[in-house]
């Protein structure tokens, strides 16, 4: 697959890891595929859960003074932290960041994997990462951040796909244009008239901030195969449910029937 740009992973941040993972696993019907010990160098623990061919990650700080901990303080609690997009030509993307003066806050290299975590002051909205895994063109193929056997943890009987990430801002139009310039992808409109960037897989939607938490990654759209089971689990665990939306780990999850998922 040539020339792709795909919403592959979303990272949430929580003050405590295990309660957040328990909620996501039980309510969304997901399973943990990997815990990356390398994040300890950043003062974090994490876990990843596949949602179709994409991933939900949760990180939590283990010591004071971490970037994740400061983010929790700034946004006053758990919430969305990072949008992660995989691409075909990471070195061209690196050159583009130099051309538009977007700093790379954290370059990552492992065997067969390159990641570019961009400076949030240059992107706005949320942390944004671009990455590439060698031989990772297939959605069923290798994806380094999720570990060697992530495919075995896929569960699709309750939640089947990650469809969109929603970024809120006092000026969503300006934020959409900024991300469009970084990703070199056009801004369009969704059915509700909101600014969006429709990638090869997944969408990025830009909306006005109305919850008092300021700019950030505020919501996700997920394709749901068993809505009744999901809502029952959310209520059993005491998580907020409002219409087609639930709140987990400080993040709005909008439920879309599986029939509404892209083929």
KOLGU-159139 format. One record per residue: residue in one letter; z, y, x of N, C-alpha, C in turn. Coordinates in steps of 0.001 Angstrom, whole numbers, plus 524288, in hexadecimal, padded with zeros to 5 digits. Atoms other than C-alpha are relative to their C-alpha. Layout:
AZYXZYXZYX
...
***
This chain:
X800007FB508035280000800008000080000804D88036F
X800907FB927FC777FB4880C61806C2801DD805037FD66
X7FEBD7FAC6801C6800B8819FC8058080449800637FBF4
X7FC117FFFD8042B80CB6816DA7FD5A804A68037F8013C
X7FB2A7FD0E7FFCE818B881F107FA908031C7FE507FB3C
X7FD4C802B88043C8230B818057F26D805D2801437FFF4
X7FA557FF83800B68308581AE67ED00802497FA8D80084
X7FE618055E7FEDD836CB80EF67F31D805DE7FF377FF9E
X7FA54800A37FFB884550811B57F3D0802A5805127FE7C
X7FCBE7FB818014884F8581AD47EE4A805847FEC7801CA
X7FAAE800B57FE0985CBE81CA67F499803BB8036F7FCE8
X7FBBF7FD4080291868E7820767ED0B804AE80028803B7
X7FB527FFB07FCC9875BB824AB7F335804C07FFAE7FC6B
X7FB3D800D280312883168207C7EE3F804BA8009D80387
X7FB327FF947FCF1890E88231D7F286801FF7FA9E80187
X7FE91805657FEDA893528145F7F1DD7FB527FC827FEDB
X804BF80321800858889680A687F3D4800657FBC27FBDC
X7FFF6804C18032E88D1C7FE377ECC38001A800FE7FA20
X8004D7FF00805A488FE9804097DF3D7FA8D801A47FE3E
X8054C7FE4F8016B8827E80A7B7DF457FC407FB657FFF0
X8036E804977FFCC87BB77FDDF7E349801237FC5A7FB71
X7FE9A803618046A8832F7F6307D8F67FD9F802067FAF2
X8026C7FDB8804A587E7C7FFAE7CE727FA257FEF57FFE1
X805AD8009B7FFD5870507FF2E7D2C47FE687FA537FF2E
X8015A8058A80069870337F06C7D408800EB7FDFA7FA7B
X7FEA18022280522876FB7ED837C7287FCCE802847FBA5
X8028A7FD3D8044A870EA7F7EE7BE817FA0E7FF7E8004A
X805B38003E7FF758630B7F7C37C3ED7FDFE7FA8280106
X801AD805597FF12862DE7E9327C6A67FD647FF3E8053E
X80246800367FAC585FF97EACC7D52C803817FCE7803B3
X7FD0A802E97FC0F8645E7E3917E1707FF4F802998054F
X8003B7FDC77FAB9867807E8337EF317FC927FC9480376
X8034F802E67FC5685D257E45F7F91E80193800D9805AD
X7FF027FEDE7FA7E862777EAAF80571804468041A80083
X7FC417FC0D7FE4586DAD7F20A80BBD7FEDE800F3805BC
X801E17FEA97FAC5869887F9208180C80481801EE80363
X7FBBF7FE827FC87873E37F9668229C7FEB98049380381
X8017C7FBA77FC9986C068038E82A28801C0805487FDEB
X7FE747FAE4802208705680E63820DB8058D801758018E
X7FAB37FEC47FE3187E0C80D6D8268B7FFF78046F803FD
X8004C7FBCC7FC2587978816978314C80029805637FD7A
X7FFCB7FB19802E78786682128826DE805118008B7FCDD
X7FB267FFE5802F8885E981E23821847FF4B7FE517FA62
X80155801B48054188067816E7815C2800507FA147FF79
X80136805588018A88004809E580EDE7FBDB800667FBB9
X804297FFBA803E3874B680662805F97FEE47FAAE7FDAC
X80228804C38024686E4A7FC507FD537FAEF801717FD42
X804FD7FF38802A4860697FAF97F81C7FF3F7FBCD7FBE4
X80127803878044D85C2C7F4E27EB427FA40800B97FE8D
X8056D7FF64801A484DD67F2147E8457FF91800D37FA24
X801377FF0380575848AB7F7577DB787FA0C7FF9E7FFA8
X8057D801327FF3783B457F1107DAA37FEE38001E805D3
X801337FFA37FA6D834977F4057E7AB80284804B2802AC
X7FD6F7FB5C7FDE683CF0800367E99B805DB7FEEE80093
X7FA8F800F37FE9584B2D802377ED1F80385804817FE5F
X7FBA57FC6680089857B0808D97E927803B87FEF08048A
X7FC25800627FBD0860AB80B727F49C8049B803767FE88
X7FB597FCB68007386E95810697F4048028B8003B80561
X7FD007FF447FB3387587816147FFD38052E802837FEA0
X7FAE17FD9A800B0883C0819F8800F8802448012680563
X7FDC47FEAD7FAE988AC7820F680C18804E37FCCA80127
X7FB65802EC7FE4A89509819B7813F6803AF803528034A
X7FCAE7FC8A7FCE889A7C8255681B677FECC8059D7FE7A
X800FD7FA768013B89BD083418819DC7FB928022480357
X803C07FD177FCE18913E83D4D81E637FA7B7FDEF7FFF5
X805528020880033885158359081AAA7FC92803837FCA0
X803A57FD0C80346878D683BA8814E1800737FE4D7FA4D
X7FF79801F68055C87A81832E880902804F98020F7FD74
X7FB1F7FDF3802168888D8373C8075E7FF94805B87FE8B
X800C47FA7480134884A984589807F77FC9F800A07FB1F
X8034A7FFD2804A687A3D842D47FDBF803347FEDE7FB18
X7FC7E80117804658847883CC97F4CB80332804CD7FE8E
X7FCE27FB528010388CB6848FF7F63A7FCA8804557FDA3
X803577FBBE801CB88154852567F42D7FE427FF377FA5B
X801E58010E8055387C9784BA07E7BF8045F7FE017FC73
X7FB56801198031B88A6B848B07E3247FFE27FA917FD91
X7FFA480566801D1889AD839F77E2367FB337FCBF8013D
X8043B803B27FF10880DD82E1B7E2B77FAE08020B7FDC9
X805127FE538020E8725E8301E7E0C27FB877FE4E80370
X804AE8012A7FCF58649282F417E5EA800368029880551
X7FF807FE2F7FA9C863238310A7F4897FABE8007D802C4
X804BC800137FCE2855CC82D7A7F9F27FB827FD767FCFC
X804DE80240801F7847C182AE97F59A7FD017FDDF804A9
X80266802AB7FB87840B18213D7FE5F7FAA27FE0F7FE62
X80579801168013A831EB81FFA7FE697FD9A7FD1580492
X802A8802AD7FBB882A37815FF8062C7FA36801657FFE7
X805547FE107FF6681CB78192E80B447FD0A7FCA4803EB
X8034B803427FCA4811628136C812D97FFB28021780591
X800EE7FDAF7FAD98105E81CF581E5880474803B58014B
X7FB507FCEE7FF0B81DA08219F822CD7FF308040D80451
X800C97FC4B7FBB8818B58283B82F367FCF5804C87FE22
X802A37FB778023A80F5B830D48278A803D7803517FCF1
X7FC027FD23802DD81AC78347981ED58038780308803BE
X7FCC67FD497FC1B822B5837E782AE37FD3A804F1801E4
X802F77FB707FE3D817F8840F682FA07FFE38043A7FBCD
X800117FC388044381761847508224D8052F802F07FFAC
X7FAF27FD5B8000C825FE84A41822D080032804378043B
X8003B7FC197FBD7823CC8513482FBD7FCB4804AF7FE4A
X803A17FBDA8019081887858F9829E18026F803AF7FBFF
X7FDC37FCBD804268207D85DD881E41805A68018380121
X7FAC27FE6E7FE2D82D3685FCC825F8804537FDAB7FCB4
X7FBCE802F2802768352F8558781ED5802897FC9B80437
X7FD47802C67FBD283F678502F8280B801317FA527FE76
X7FE6980570800B4841F9841B3829AA805AB7FFA2801BE
X7FA688000B7FED7850B88409D828CD801A57FAFD802A7
X7FE5D805157FDF1851728323982C277FB407FC6F80081
X80437803CA7FF398461F82A90832158024F7FA8F800C7
X7FDFD805537FFC88482481BE7830967FBB77FC68801FD
X803B8803DF7FE13841738113783844802C47FAC9800B6
X7FE6D8055C7FF0084382802AC837C57FB037FCE5800F3
X8048D803397FEFD83A727F78483B1B7FC8E7FFC27FB22
X8039E8001D8045D82EBD7F98A8322A8012B803D97FBAB
X7FE737FC63804278350C804A582A8B800C0805778023F
X7FF307FA867FE9C8349F8138282B578019D802FC7FB22
X7FE457FCC18044E83C1A81CD482295800C180599801C0
X7FF4E7FA757FEF183C4C82BA48220080356802507FBA5
X7FC9B7FD5A803C0847F88318981B007FF84805D8800F6
X801307FA7A7FF6E8447983FC08189B804DC8034C7FF02
X7FB717FC998007684DFC84AFD81989800568022A7FA76
X7FFAE7FE4A805788531084E2780BDE7FF73805E37FF4F
X800C47FA5980080852F585CC080EA17FA3F8016C7FFF6
X805A17FF027FFF18444E85BBB810B67FD447FDBA7FB3C
X8027D802658048E8416685319804FA8020E8024C7FAEE
X7FD817FEA1804EA84B12857C87FABA800387FB497FC6E
X7FFC580414803FB84EBE84F597EF2E8036C7FB6C80154
X7FD1B804A37FE4E853E1843847F6717FE027FE9A80562
X802318021C7FB368525783C68803277FB127FCF47FEA9
X804FF802A9800B88448883729804637FEB07FD0B804F5
X801838033D7FB8A8407882BFF80D2D7FA9F7FDAC7FF0D
X804F2802CF7FFE783301826D38107B8009A7FB80803CD
X7FF948045A7FC5B8320281963816877FB507FC697FFAB
X8042A803EE7FFDA828C180E7D81A36802107FB1B802A4
X7FEC0805127FDBD82B198001981CAE7FAEB7FD3780150
X804B1802E07FE82820CD7F8AA8244F7FF417FB487FC77
X8016080440803A1819E77EEDE81B65802C68009A7FAC4
X7FD437FF09804E6820E97F54A80FF77FC88802367FBBE
X803967FDD6803E0814B77F92680877800C07FD767FAA7
X7FF16802B9804E48172A7EEBC7FE2C80573801357FE00
X7FAE07FF058024E822297F1CC7F4BC803897FB4180033
X7FCD9804BA7FF74826A67E3C57F66D801207FEBC805BE
X7FF8A8011A7FA748263A7E4A38053A804EB8023480272
X7FB5A7FE127FD4B82FEC7E92280F9480143805A17FE87
X7FE1A7FAA7800A18381A7F53580D2D8051C8003A802FB
X7FBB98007A7FC47841457F7008188D80556801987FDD8
X7FABC7FE63801A984C677FEAD81206802B87FC1B7FC64
X7FDB780390803DD84E687F3C7807F5801557FAA780237
X7FEA9804FC7FDB48506B7E8B3811977FB927FC0A7FFB4
X80449803C07FF6D848757DC788144F7FEB97FCDB7FB21
X800DC8037A8047C849E57D55C80748800CB802CE7FACD
X7FEDB7FCE2804A884A557E02E7FD1F7FD787FDC17FB16
X802D18020580493840837D9537F4418034A7FC107FCEA
X7FCD5803F68029F84A757CEAC7F130803FD802587FC40
X7FC067FD7A8033F853817D8A77EAB97FDAE802CA7FB41
X802637FD4D80470849B27DDDB7E0C7801D97FD8A7FAE4
X7FE918019E8054484EA87DD1B7D2D47FD23803977FC35
X8030A7FCBF803838460C7E1C27C7B08012C7FF4B7FA4D
X7FF09801288058684C5A7DCFA7BB2B802878048A7FD12
X7FDAF7FB708028D853947E9D07B8807FD04804F580179
X802AE7FB5C7FDFB84D5A7F4577C1097FB8B7FE2C8037A
X80487802347FD5083FB17F2607C6527FD4E80396803E0
X802D77FC827FC7F83B0F7FE997CD6C802B18054580071
X7FE877FA8E7FF2383E7580BD17D3387FB1F8033F7FF0D
X804A97FD24801A08351F8156D7CCD07FFC08058D80228
X800217FA7E7FE7C83927823287D0CB80543801BB8020B
X7FB547FD3F7FE38842E682B9F7D7F77FFA3805957FE0F
X7FFE27FAC180243847038386E7D1BE8034C8039580368
X7FD517FC287FCC684A88844057DA4B800C5804F77FCD3
X7FEE17FB42802EA8513284FB37D444800C080492803BD
X7FFC47FB5F7FCB8850C785D867D95D80037804D87FC8B
X800677FB12802DF852EC86B937D4E57FA57801D77FF76
X805897FE8F8002F8445186D1D7D7C97FCC67FB0C800D2
X802B1804FE7FF4B83DEB85FE37D5447FA478008C8017C
X805857FF4F7FEAE830108654A7D6587FF5B800E3805DB
X8004E7FF067FA5E8327F86A5C7E40E801497FB1880316
X7FE9C804D57FD528390785DA97E7FB7FB7D7FC197FFC5
X8047C803898008082D79855D57E2C27FBB080188803C9
X804157FE427FC5B8240A85E2B7EAA48018B7FECE8059D
X7FE37801137FAA882C6A85C6A7F6C87FF3A7FA418014B
X800998059B7FF0382CAF84D9D7F5937FA417FE7880003
X80598801077FFFC81E2E84D917F2707FDA58013280555
X801F47FEA97FAD981B7D8547F7FF40801C77FC3680432
X7FDF5803C17FC2D8242084B18806D07FD397FAC37FF86
X8024B8052C800EA81E6483EDC8009F7FA0C8001B7FFCB
X805B37FF6680086810778443D7FFA47FE007FD1D7FB2A
X8012E8029D804FA80FEA83FCD7F18880050804227FBB5
X8002E7FBB2803C680C868483C7E5AF8046B7FFD57FC0A
X7FC4B7FF7C8044D815EB84D287DB617FD047FFAA7FAD8
X802348005A8053F812A5849327CD6C8042F801137FBF7
X7FC557FF5480444819A98490D7C052800DC7FACE7FD4D
X7FF07804B38030A8206B83E1E7B92B7FF40801317FA35
X800F27FF5D8059B81FD583C1E7AA75803508044A7FD9C
X7FC8F7FBE48020082AFD845D97A8A07FEE28055180271
X8016F7FB1D7FD80824718503F7B0D7802F280138804F5
X7FD147FF297FB2A82D8384EA87BC8C7FC687FF2D804B8
X802F0800BD7FB27827F6850167CA3D8012B7FA9F8023E
X7FF2D805217FDA4825E7842EC7D0A57FBEC7FEF980433
X803968020B7FC0E81FB383C717DC5F7FF847FA2C7FEFC
X800EF8057E8012E819A482F657D8977FDE07FD56804E3
X80178802BA7FB3D81942826C47E4AF7FCF97FB077FEA7
X8029A804FF800FA81200819E57E658803A37FC397FD2E
X7FC00802EF802D581E96813987E1BF8047F803B47FEFA
X7FBA37FCAE80166828B881B777DA5E7FE98805C27FF96
X800CF7FA73800EE82A0C829B87D6B8804CE80318801B4
X7FBDD7FC4E7FECA83207835497DB2D7FF9E804637FBFD
X7FFF67FC108041B835E483E617D00A803CA8045680183
X7FCFB7FB707FE6983B4684C237D1C2801A2802FC7FB16
X7FDF67FDB6804D08440D851F27C740804118042F80152
X7FC0F7FBEC7FF5084D5085D597C5618056A7FD9680063
X7FA94801C17FF7085B5E85B617C9B6803428025A7FB9E
X7FD047FE2080483863F085C3F7BDA4805827FDBD7FFB3
X7FAEF802A98006986FF1854007C0BC804398026F80363
X7FC1B7FD5F7FCD2876E685D7E7C9CE800C67FDBD80569
X7FF53802747FADD8753C854CE7D5C97FC1D8020780400
X803AD7FDBF7FC5B86A3985C9C7DBE17FB707FC6B80131
X804C2802C47FE8685E2D857A47E2C0801377FA928021C
X7FF2E805397FDF485CFD849237E5667FD007FBE47FD00
X8023B8048B802A68582D83BB47E1A4803A37FE937FB87
X7FC7E8004A8047F85D7B83AD57D3DF7FF177FB4E7FC86
X801168042B803B5856CC82FB67CCC07FBCC7FC48801D0
X803FB803FF7FF0B84E6E8237C7CCEC7FDFD7FE097FAD1
X8023C802DB804688452881D5E7C3277FF797FA5480199
X8006D805917FED7845FF80E937C29B7FD7B7FD2E7FB66
X802478034F8040983E168047F7BB25803E97FBC97FE92
X7FBEA80381801E6847167FC3F7B2C87FD957FBA17FCBF
X801E880488802E3844257EE857ADF9803C67FE537FBB6
X7FC128018C803E5850EA7EC647A677803B58048D7FF2D
X7FD087FB3B800F9855DD7F95E7A160805597FEDA7FDA6
X7FB1080122802AA860587F379798928040B7FDEB803D4
X7FC588022E7FC20866677EBB07A3B1801E580439803B5
X7FE977FBD97FC59866217F77E7ACBB803FA803B67FD7A
X7FC777FC538029286C9B800867A2DD8054F7FD877FEE3
X7FB09802AE800F6876E57F67179F568033D7FFCA804FC
X7FD2F800387FB0C87A6F7F4F07ADB0802108056580181
X7FE3D7FAB17FEC687B28803BD7AF7B804D2801717FCD0
X7FB817FEC98035588463805297A3F0804C07FCC380194
X7FBA0803647FE6588C9F7F99F7A877802AF8022A804DB
X7FDCF7FDE97FB2688E6B800347B5A780196805BE7FF6D
X7FE347FABC801018915780D5F7AF587FC9D8043D80253
X803837FC227FDC98855F814747B4717FD4F803127FBAE
X802337FCB58042487F7A81FE57ACD37FA9C7FE1F7FE38
X804FE801608026B8746181C6A7A3837FEA6804407FC1C
X801BF7FBF38039D86C8C826D179C707FA347FF417FEF5
X80577800EF8015885FFC82311795777FD817FC2B803B9
X802C98036A7FC578567C81D7679F6A801D7800D880597
X7FE167FEA67FAD085EF0821AD7AADF805867FDF8800E2
X7FABC801637FE5286AAD81C247B22580112802CA80524
X7FE8A7FD817FB128722B821E87BD93802EE7FC188035C
X7FDA8803847FC2E8755C819987C9728000B802BD80546
X7FF8D7FDB07FACA87A1981E337D6C07FE62805BF7FFE0
X801247FA77800688790582C447D21C7FA468014A7FF3B
X805A97FF638006486A7E82A637CF477FE347FE747FA8F
X8022F8013F8051E8630482AA87C26F7FBDA7FBC48008F
X803F78041D8002985B7281E247BFDF7FD698002E7FAA0
X802DA7FFE3804F48510181FDF7B5647FD517FACD7FF37
X801F28053D8011384D5B812FD7AF087FAA7800547FD77
X805558003E8020383EE7810657ACCF7FED07FA4E7FEDC
X8013A8057B8013D83A7E804127A5C97FC297FDE7803F9
X803558025C7FBFC833CD7FAA37AF0D7FA49800B37FEBB
X805757FF3A8017C827467FC647A74B7FDF080545801CC
X801957FADA7FE3B8275880A857ABD27FF748006E805E3
X8006B7FFF97FA568277E806AF7BA207FA527FFA58019B
X8055E800677FE3B81AF68084B7C1F87FEA77FA7080180
X801A58054F7FE938133A7FBD17C3CC7FEB67FFB1805B7
***
